[in-house]
Amino acid sequence: MDYCIGIDLGGTKIEIIALTPSSDVLFRYRVPTPQGNYQATLDAICSLIERAESNIKHSARSIGIGIPGAISQETGLIKNANSTCLIGHPLDKDLSERLQKPIQIANDADCFTLSEAIDGSGKDYKSVFGVILGTGVGGGIAINKQLLSGPNSICGEWGHNPLPRLDASDGNGRDCYCGKQDCIETFLSGPGFTNHYNDSTFSHLDTESIWELAITGDMSAIKYCDLYIEQLAKALSSVINILDPEVIVLGGGLSNQSDIYQKLPERLAQYVFSDSINTPILKAQFGDSSGVRGAAWL
């Protein structure tokens, strides 16, 4: 039986999927990610692969893994991972030795973008910029359903540019795990958004609760949700000015907020260097499963 395995190695969960060339799902499973433990993470990934192949009773043709980071071209070790226990380890080689199989690794946002470009919300467009608005902020670029990559393995990493047009309302001075300040990720990630709201209002709410408050008319929640959309417009305007993709596809937990799709296009008009904005902003078709599907497509 011909199928490929994809694994999405996230900060809170590890998901596996087995896909046929026609996109039929043969197997799917999730387990919690071992927190801060590299060896336990290897064990969990190997266990999932063994479980999938045992269930299907055939070996996979290929195995792809999406990670919150990238492989350094200089050292072959993981870099730029917000799951910091991965940094400095040869993840692909360690897994290949354990499994006795070749492993393909790509950034999780690249996997998300590939999935949405092949048969998701971006399938009808030649150039797709995929956006993750979750625990971190990532991005990927697909041209004609092929991932764009570069010599530094950081293509699409818009989350570690500084937020453009920063002003007092943004609450600057935010430290990022990468060692810099005021990265886009510190504003647009789930933790960045909730920390700003909770610190300012002396609350302890999660992202969903804050947006629900805004829907019910809570003025404080409305203010911070509106600010989030404004910051997203600032950040994406730079992407459009440089890349001018045919479509932008949003994924991650914050992409589920319908207000974004209603208000973002008009906000972009303030910042994009054009007399009109013709860039569709679409929600991912496969939601939080796009990453694992894209890993299989690797």
Secondary structure, DSSP 8 states (H G I E B T S, - for coil): ---EEEEEE-SSEEEEEEE-TT--EEEEEEEE--TT-HHHHHHHHHHHHHHHHHHHTS--SEEEEEESSEE-TTTSSEES-SSGGGTTS-HHHHHHHHHTS--EEEEHHHHHHHHHHHHSTTTT-SEEEEEEESSSEEEEEEETTEE---TTS-TT-GGGSB-TT--GGG----B-TTS-BSBHHHHHSHHHHHHHHHHHHT----HHHHHHHHHTT-HHHHHHHHHHHHHHHHHHHHHHHHH--SEEEEESGGGG-HHHHHHHHHHHTTTSSSSS----EEE-TTGGGHHHHHHHH-
